[in-house]
Amino acid sequence: MLLFDRLQNFVSGLGTSKDKKVSTGYVFTPIDPAKLVAMHRSDWMARKVVDIIPDDMTREWREWKADEGVIELLEAVERAPQINVQAKVNEAMQLARLRGGALMILGVESGQMNEELVLDRVGKDALKYVHVLGRDQVSYEEINRDITSPYYGEPVMWRVSSKDGIQVDIHPSRVIKFIGAPILDKALAENEVWGDSVLQVVYDALQNAASSQEHTASLIPEAKTDVIYIPNLSQHLANTTSTQKLTERFTYANTLKSMFNMLLLEGNGGTGPNGVGEKWEQKTINFGQFPELLRQYLQVAAGAADIPLVRFLQDAPSGLGSNGEVTLKNYYDRVSADQRNKLSPSLWRFDEVCIRSATGTRDKSIYYEWAPLYSQTEKERADVFKTYADGARQLVGNGSGQEIITREAVSKALANRIVEDGNLPGLAEAIEEYGPIEEQEPSEEELAAAATAQAATRPQQMGNARQTADAAPRSLYVSRKVINAADIIAWAKGQGFKTTLAADDLHVTVIYSRTAVDWMKAGQDYWNEDGTLVIPPGGPRVISKFDGGAVVLEFASASLSWRHMELKRIGAETSYPDYSPHVTITYEPREVDIDKVEPYRGKIVFGPEIFAEVNDDWKAGVSES
């Protein structure tokens, strides 16, 4: 078999002198530091390779988890002008990626700079400054080789020298080291504590991408070239006089072409059996494939830098099946992982000093989480909110005693989830002030208005109950009237709407089903003893214009979404796949620009549920005032 392999290689040329790969090898040639700096300062691609990932890792920064007063103290330390840790970390990471390494010096008033920093001795306001130094600004003489030391592999002492000859020795416990591309095999760099520049491995790819752009740009002046064939050209160039005449002749010809868009030549253009004379041609360069070629070079450069092209160019991909958004999300997931696995361990010493400097002690319950890098749109946040609400509704059931988890427990868990996601700003404070959802009570005015609305609808509800006791299933329209309609109308007028629906017509539709269902299976839904439902201030709210011209206020409501799904489970069907609670404001917006209307943010109070059959002619009874 070995002989066969060798014979096959000999016939094909593989592995012999004919194989060009035989002379290919890898040799590490460090790029000169001055060239690295020049690349970063003069080439846009090199600058992006160095800057993008540190910018993304520090852009949204982090969120401390502690009491509000403690968080304010911690953020005050981080944002102090002489510390400004968010900007300093970004600078250190960029400098490390450019030159292979950088240091953050922690100026802590606890012991001398050349002494080990004992964290338990760090007191309040001890952190005074944070400085960033490049690898060329510091030096060291000896590496710690004590395997039992926590500083193994680090310099025994860092040294900073000034131009005045002053030297300052700094213990490694008072610095935070950042490296660019790590050198994994320390045997080849035994006394090296730094890494390589990230530009080292992308250098060729960046050069190829840059040269492809330059060569393409150089072809643009040659995109269209005039070619003229002249019989006996060499004779015209034989002496100065004839050469001058030839030059003047085509100078005038070019002037005539520019002024009158025509070109005069001698003879018949050289066509025919006896064709003589001058002949003109125009040659052009086809740039049709150039954009794709340039993009491929940029794709290779971005891939070498481990940055998606959509982020590298800040340009969304086009074409069938483009998945730039998915690619960007995957990239941000990877950056988030680097924040947790690389940046957090590096910042550990600073965090310990920061907490003690801010509070004077070390509370083990204080921690932080990295802020999300990918921001959800309002629609995505509303969809997530609705998904949570639907899931919670499934857990509590329909109130028939078959619930999986009690409503109180689900309400508390859902409130915690909403607070963490920030979908309802101020919810935590509102619950602390007014109590949980099941404990909320409307005001005396709202109770009186609800009682009036309930008394007005009781005869209709009782009549419906008598009719449906023994009747066959029928269509179902469930709604709740707005009790504090005056507040919403006042807001609408303030936004420029000339007319609105009458106060009695403001309502929210719970379900609108032409499909017949048994009303008695709907059960009873209530959040307060009098049947009212209170939507607290804030949360996702949007002004939209529906088909038919209705201008509506959309809002998020877990209870309404739950009730809607509950009614669908008994057989009700709707024309729209998704339920979005809303209150119709007007059908005549006139000159109001809907996109500029600020949604109503106040509390909304709904009266008890009203059951009725579907009336397809309902719009005839709607009036505006």
N, C-alpha and C positions, 0 to 999 in steps of 0.2 A: 504493500500500500504506500509506503514511504517513497519507493522507487517510482511508482505511478504518479504520485504527487509531484515529484521532482521533474519527471518527464513532461507532465502537463504544464507545469510552470515554464519549462524550457521552451515548449512549443508556443505557448501564449505570450511569453516574454515577461510574465509576472515574476518579480523578485530578481530579475536580471538587470543588466545595465541599460536595457531598453525601457525598463519601467521607470518613469519619471519620479514616482513616489520614493524610489530608493534613496534619492538625494535629498528628500525632504526630512527635516528634523526640527525640533523645538529648542530654541536657545533663548534664555531669559536675558533681555537687554533693558536695564532700567532706563526710563525716560528721564532726561535731565530735569531737575526741579524748575529751572527757569523756563523750560519749554512747557511744563505743566501749567505754570502760572500764566504764561502767554496764551495758551489754549483757552483757559478759563476766562481771560479778559478780552479775547478777540474773536472767539468762535462761539456762535449761539448754541450749537449742538453740544459742545463740550460743557458749556455753562449749565444747560438743562440737565445733562447727565449728573453733574455734581449737585445741583441745587434742588431738583424736583423731589426726591425722596425725603430729605430733611425737611423741606417745606411742608410736605404732606403729613409727616409724622408729628410736626409741632403746630400745624395750622389750627386745629380745634382745641389743642392742649388737653387738659384733664379736669375732672370734676371731683372735688373733695367730698367725702361722705362723713359728716359730723354735724354737731349742732350749728345752727346758723351763725352764732357769734364766733365760734371757733373757725368756721370756714372763712369768715371775713378777716380774721387775724392771719390765717395761713395765706390767703390771697394777697393781703397787704405786704407780707414778707416777700412773696414771689414777685410782686410787681414793683417793689421798691426800685428807684432809678439805678442805684448802685448794684442791684442784684439782677432784676429783670431776667429771671431764669429761662423763660420761654424763648426769648431772643438769643440768650447766651447758648442754650443747648442747640438751637438751630445753627448758630455760627460755628460752634465746635464741631458739629456733625459735618457741615459743609467743608470746613477746613480739613477735617480728617479724611473725607472722601477725596479731596483734591491732593493733599500731600501725604496721605497715609496715616496721619495721627495728629492729635491735638489734646490739650489738657484744659480742664476747668479747675481753677484754683479757688478753694473755699477759704475766705477770710473769716476765721472764727476766733473770737476772743476767749480762748481757753488754752493755756499753755503757750509754748513757743512754736514757731513754724517748723523747726527741725525736730519737734517732739511728737510722739504719736498722739492723735486726737482721741481722747476718751469721751465717748458720747454721753455717758451718765453725768459728766461734769459740765456739759453744755447747758447754760442757763438762758433765761429769757433775754431777747434782743442781742444774743451773742453773735449771730451771723451779720457781718458788716458789709461784705462785698463778695462778688464772684467775678473772676477775670478769666479770659480765654487766651491761651497761648498756643502757637503752632509748634510743631516738632522742632523747627529750626531755632526757636527762641529758648529752648530748655536743653539741658544736657544731663548726663549721668556718667558715673565711672564704674560702678560695680552693680551686678545683678544679684538679687537675693536667691541663693540656691538651697536654702533650708526648706526641705519638703514639709516640715511641720509648721512653718510660718504661714499665717494668712496672707502674707505679701509675697509668697513664692513666685518667682518669675518677674517681679517688679524691681525697679532700681532700689537700692538701699536708701538712696537719697536723691531727689531731684534738685537740680541747681539752675538758678536763673541769674544770668550775668547782665549787668547794665553796661552802657558805653563808658560810664565813669569808673568802671572797675569794681563796682560793688557787687558782691555775690551773696545770694540768699539761698540757703539750703531749705528744702521743703520735704517734710515726711510724706510718704505715699498715702497715708491715711487722710491727708488734707487735699488730695487732688482726685479728680475723676478723669479717667483716661478714655478717649475715644480713638478707635482705629478705623481705617478705610476698609480695604480688602485684606482679610487676615491671611497671614502666612502660616499654613498648617504644619509644614515640616520644619520644625525649629532646628533640626540638625543642620540645615543649610544656612540658617541665620541664628546662630547660637546666642549671640549677644544683642539681638535685635528685639526691642520691645514694641516696635511699631509695625504697621502693615504696609501694604502697597497702595498706591493711588488707584481709585476705581477707573481712572482714564487709561491705566496701563493695558488692560485687557480689551478695551474698546477702541484703542488708538487707531488700528488699521481700519475698522469699520467706519469710524468717523472720517478718516481721511478719504476713504472711497466714496462716502456719501457727499462730502464736500467737493471732491474733484469732479464727481458726476454733475453736480450743479454748475460748477465753474465751466466745464467743457460744454455743457448744454447752453449756457449763457453766451459763450463765445461763438456759437453757431448762429445765434439770432441775427447778427449783422449780415451773415452770409445766407440768410433764409431765401433771398431772391437775388439772383445774379444774372446780368445781361451778358451774353456771349455773341460776338460779331465775328464772322469769318470774312477775311479780306484777301482777295487774290493778290499774289505777289507782295505779301506784307514785308518780306525781307528786303525787297528793292526799295520800298518806301522808307525803310529805316537805314538805308545805306549812307545817307549823308544828313547833315544837320538841317538843311533847307527842306528836304522832303519830309523829314520827321516832324518839323515844325508845322508844315502844311497839313500833315495827317492829324496832328494833335488839334489844330484849329478846326479842321473839318468835323471831327467828332465832338468837339466842344460846342460848336454851333448846332450839331445834330441833337445833342442832349438838351440844349436850351430849347430847341423847337419841340422836342418831346415833352418837356416840362410845361411849356406854355400852351401848346395846342394838342397835347396828347397824341402826337403822331411822330413817326420816325422815318426820315427819308434816307434811302440807301441807293447805291448805284447798281444798275443791271437788273436781272430778273431773279436774283436770290440764288443763282446756281442751279436752278431746276431745268429739266429738259435735256435732250441729247447735247445741245450746244449751250447749256446754261453757263453763264458767266456772271460775275458781279458779286456784290456783298450779300451776306446772309446773316440774319439776326435770330437769336434764340434766347429764351429765358429759362433758366434752370432754378428749381425751387427744392428746398429740403422738406421732407415730410416729417412733421413732428408728432404724428399720431401715436406712436408707441413710446415716446419719450416720457410722458407723465407717469405711466405705469412703471417704466424702468427706474425713474427717480424715486418713486414710492417704494420700490423693492429695496433700493439702497437704504432708504430711511427706515424701512421695516427691519432690516438687518442691524442697523445701528441701534434702534430702539430695543430690539431683542437682546443685543449684546449688553445693553445697560440695564436689562430686566425691567423696562418701563413699557407699558402698552403704547402702541403708536397713537391711539386716540388721546392719551394723556400727554404724550411727548409733543404732539403737534397741536393739541387743543382743538382737534377737528373731528367731528363725528363722521364715522365711516358711512359710505353710501353704497347702494346696490342691493340686490336681492339677497336676503339672508344675513344682512349685516347685524352684528351683535355687539356693537360698541358699548351699550349700557351694561350688558352682562360682563364683558371684559373689564370694564371700569370697576364694577362691583367686586369682581374677583381680585383685582389689583388692590383695592382698598381693604379687602379682607386680609390680604397678605401683609399690607402695611400695618394693619391693626395687630396681627400676630407678631410682627417685629417690635411693635411698641411694647407688647406684654413680655416677650421672650428676650429682647435685647436691651431696649431703652430703659425699662423699669428696673432691671438689676443694676444697670449702670448708675441710675439716679438714686439708688438706695441710700447711699451715705448722705447725699444732699437732703433727701426727704427726712431722714432722722434728725439732721441738724435743723432743718426748717421747722419741723413740728415743735422741737424743744425751744427754738428761738421765738416762736410765735406764742406758745402757751406756757413756757417755763417748765413743762413736764412732758412725759411721753404716755399719752393715753392710747392703749393698744386697740381701742375701738375705732380710732381714726384711720381711714384708708382712702384711696381714690380709685376712680375708674377712668379710662381713656374715653374722651367724648367721641361719639360716632363721626366717622369721616364722610359717610354718604348720607346726605340730607334727604329725607322723604319729602315729596310734594304734599300739598294740602289734601289732594285726592287720595294719595297712598296712606296718609295718616288717618283719614276718615274711613278708608277701607279696613285698616287694621283695627280701628276702634269698633267698627261694626262687627268684625269677625270675633273679637273678644266678647262683645255683647251677645251675639248669637250663641257662642259656646256656653256662656254663663246661663243663658236662658234654657239651654238643653239640660243643664245640670239641676236647675231648680224645678223643672217640670211645669205643669199648668196649675199648680195650687190644689190639686186633688188629693194631696197626701202621698203621691208617688215620687216625690222629689228625691234625687240622689244625695244632694247636699242641701242643707237648710239655706233659705234665701239670705239670712243674715250673714252667714259665713261666706257665701258667694259674693254678696255685696261688698263685704270688707276686702276680700281678695281682689275683686275687680277694681275697687277704688285705689288700692295700692298699685295695681298694674297701670292704671291711668295716670296716677301721680308720677310714677317712674318714667313713663313715656312722655309726659308733658302734654298730653292731648287736651287736658282741661286745666289751663293755668289757674292757680289759686285754689284748686280743689282741696288740697290738704288743709289750708287755712279755713276754708269754708266749712269743712267737716268738723274741724276743731271748734269753730264758733257756733255752728248751728246743729251739730250732731250728725250721725250717720243718716243715710237716706230714709230708713224706716222711722227715724225719730223726728224728721222735719215736720214742722207745723206751719200752715199758712197764717198770714196776718188776719186780724178780725175783719178788715175790709174784704179780704179775699174770701173768708168763710161766708160772709154775708152775701157776696156776689155769687158764690158757688151754690148757696142755699136757694137763692132766687132762680138761678139757672136750672137747678135740680127740680124745683117746684114746677117750673114752666114745662119741663120735659117729662115729668112723672106721668101725666095722663097719657102721653104718647107711648111711653115705655110700658105702662100697664096695659094699654090697648094692644100693643104689639105682643106682650106676654100672653094675653088672653087668646089672640089670634094664632099664636104659634104653639100653644099648648097641645093642640090636637091637629095642627095643620101640617101639610107636607113641607119639605125643605123649600127654601126660596132664596133669592139673591140677597146679598148682605153688604150693607154700607155702614161702617162704624167710624164715628168721628168724635172729636172733643172740641168744644168751643173754647176760644181764648177768653179768659176772665179779665185779664188786665189789658184788654184791647186798646184802651186809651193810650197806654205807654207806647205801644207799637205804632199806632197811628201818628202820635206826636213825633216819634223818630222818623217815620216816613216823610212827614211834611218837612222836617228839618233837612232831609236829604234831597229835597226838591220835587217830590212827587206831588202833582197838583190834585190828584184824586186817589182815593184808596177804597177798598171794599168797606162796606158798613161794618161797624163794630160787631154786630150780631152775626155777620158772615165770616169773620176771621175764625179759622178752625184748623185743626190738623186731622188729616185722614189716616185712620189706623189701617183700614182695609177697604177695598172697593172691588167686590167680587160679583160678576154676573152669574157665576156658577152657583146653583142652588145648594144650600147647606142647612143642616139642622141647627137653628139658633141656640137651642137649649144645651148643645154640646160646647158652646163657647165659654161657659163658665162666667166668672166675674173677676174683673181685674181691678185692683185698687192699690194705691200707695198711701193714701190717707183715709181715715174713717169716712170722710164725706165724699170720697170718690175723686177728689182733685189730684192733679199731677203737677209737680213743680219742676221746671227745668232750671237749674241754677245758672247764674251768670257765667259767661266765658265759654270755652270749648270751641271746637271747629264749627264755624258758621260761614255760609257763603250765600251771596245774592246771585240767583240764576234766572234765566229766561227759558221757560219750558215751551214745548210745541203748543201752538194755540195762542201765544203771546202773553202767558201768565208770568208775571214777575214774582218770584217766591223767595222766602227766607229759608234756606236749608240749615238744619242743625243736627247735632248728634244726640240721640236719646236711647240709652240701653233699654229702658222700660218699654218704649214704643216699639223698638225693634223686636224685643222679646214677645210682646203682645201680637205683633203682626205675624211672626212665625207660629205662634200658638194657634191663631185663627186659620192659618194655612194648613196646619196639621189636622184640622177637623174637616178639611175638604175645600176651603175657600181658594180661589184661583184669581190671579191678577194678570193684567196685560203687560206689566213690566217685571223683568226678572229680579231686579234689585229694589229694595224698599229704602227710600230716603225721606225721613220725616221732614215736613216743610209746612209753612203757612203762606198761603197766597196773599200778596199785598195788593196787587192791582193788575188789571188787564190793559191799562192805558198809561204806559210810562211816558209817552210823548217824547220830549226832547232830552229826558234824563239819560245820561250815559251809564248804563248798568255796570260797566267795568270799574267805574269810579265811585260807586256807592259803597259806603262803609257799612258792613252788616250790623244789625241790632245785637248788642252784646249783653243786654240786661236780662233779668229773670223773666221767664214765661210761665204763666199759671193757666193750666187747662182745667176745664170742668169735667164732670163725669162723662163716661162713654154714652153715646147716643146710637142706638141700633135703628136702622131703617132699611127699606128695600132700595135697590139701585134705581135711580131716576135718570134716564138718559137725557132728559130735557132740563137738567138741573141748572144749566147756565142761563135759562130764560128768567129765572128768579133772582139772579145776581145783579145788584146795583152798586154804583160807586157814588161817593159823596166827597 
